[in-house]
Amino acid sequence: MNNVMVVVLTPDEAMKELDKNLEKTCEIMGLLYHSYGIELTDDEFDKVFDIINR
């Protein structure tokens, strides 16, 4: 038998969670750029955002 977890989020809660994840992604991009001179493309940014969003 499998266990199932149901999570109910309001639209406001979901947007706050996305905002937190976007902020984390931007912090990572800033760190990479300022510390190592590495700039991410939009595609790379999307990939990092997807990883953080999991």
C-alpha positions, 0 to 999 in steps of 0.5 A: 500500500502506498502512502499519499500526501496531499498538500493544499496551497492557496494561490498566495502561498504558492506565489510566496513559495515561487518568490522565495525560490526565485530569490534563491536562484538570483542569489546563486546567479549573483554569487557565480557572477561576483565570485567567479565571473560566470554569467548564466544564460536564460536557459541555464537560469531556468534549469537552476530555478527548476532544480531549486523549485523541486 
